[in-house]
Amino acid sequence: MRELKFRAFNPIENKLEYWSLNDLCYHAPDRPDLCLNEWQQFTGLTDKNGKEIYEGDILKNYYRSEKTIIKWDEKKAQYNIGGYFNETIEVIGNIYENKELIKE
């Protein structure tokens, strides 16, 4: 997972403040002892049904009859959607809840 860093200008102290989402921890309401910090970013894209596509999603390309896992490509500085068009792809699961789809 790549580190997601942010910055914002603090006008009171007249300086930039830096932080990382990897440093943040979301505690589920029923599990205050559990830290959820494996953030998956929204790609800005949707599938043929209008469902948002996130890192870690498993897509089915109906035009090519193949699947792909959405990952960030460091060298190209983009998500590996593979040139798919929204009309031909569908989110069919994710790497956490649907591991059986990865093996197929």
C-alpha positions in Angstrom: 0.0 0.0 0.0 1.4 3.4 -0.9 1.5 6.1 1.7 -1.2 8.8 1.4 0.3 12.1 2.5 -1.5 15.5 2.7 -0.6 19.0 3.6 -2.5 22.2 4.4 -1.4 25.7 5.1 -1.9 26.8 8.7 -2.6 30.6 8.5 -2.3 31.0 12.3 1.2 29.7 12.5 2.0 30.7 8.9 3.4 27.3 7.9 2.5 24.1 6.0 1.3 21.2 8.2 1.9 17.7 7.0 0.1 14.4 7.9 -0.4 10.9 6.5 -3.6 8.8 6.4 -1.4 5.9 7.4 -0.9 7.6 10.7 -4.6 7.8 11.4 -6.6 5.1 12.9 -10.4 4.6 12.6 -11.9 2.7 15.5 -15.0 0.7 14.7 -17.8 1.7 17.1 -18.2 -1.9 18.4 -14.4 -2.6 18.6 -12.5 0.4 20.1 -9.5 -1.9 20.4 -9.3 -2.5 16.6 -7.4 0.0 14.5 -8.5 0.2 10.9 -5.7 1.9 8.9 -5.4 0.1 5.6 -6.9 2.9 3.6 -8.1 2.3 0.1 -8.5 5.3 -2.1 -11.5 6.1 -4.4 -10.2 6.1 -8.0 -12.6 8.8 -9.2 -14.2 6.2 -11.5 -17.4 4.2 -11.5 -18.4 0.9 -13.1 -21.3 0.3 -15.6 -23.8 0.4 -12.7 -22.5 3.6 -11.2 -20.7 1.9 -8.3 -17.6 3.7 -7.1 -14.3 1.9 -7.8 -11.7 1.8 -5.0 -8.2 0.3 -4.7 -8.5 -3.4 -3.9 -11.7 -3.8 -5.9 -11.9 -6.7 -8.3 -13.4 -5.8 -11.7 -14.9 -8.0 -14.3 -14.4 -6.7 -17.9 -17.3 -8.2 -19.9 -15.8 -7.1 -23.2 -12.6 -9.1 -22.7 -14.0 -11.7 -20.3 -11.2 -11.0 -17.8 -10.8 -9.8 -14.2 -8.4 -7.3 -12.7 -7.5 -6.0 -9.2 -7.3 -2.3 -8.9 -3.8 -1.2 -7.8 -1.8 2.0 -8.0 1.0 1.9 -10.5 3.9 3.9 -9.1 5.8 4.1 -12.4 2.8 5.4 -14.4 1.3 7.4 -11.4 -2.2 6.0 -12.2 -4.5 3.2 -11.3 -4.2 0.0 -13.4 -7.7 0.1 -14.8 -6.2 -1.2 -18.1 -8.0 1.1 -20.5 -11.4 -0.4 -19.6 -14.5 1.6 -20.4 -17.1 2.2 -17.7 -19.8 0.5 -19.9 -17.9 -2.8 -19.9 -16.6 -3.1 -16.3 -18.3 -4.1 -13.1 -17.1 -4.3 -9.5 -17.6 -7.9 -8.5 -15.9 -7.9 -5.2 -12.7 -6.8 -3.3 -9.5 -8.4 -2.1 -10.7 -8.7 1.5 -14.3 -10.0 1.3 -13.9 -12.0 -2.0 -10.5 -13.8 -2.0 -12.0 -16.7 -3.9 -12.4 -14.4 -6.9 -8.7 -13.8 -7.0 -7.9 -17.5 -7.4 -10.3 -18.0 -10.3 
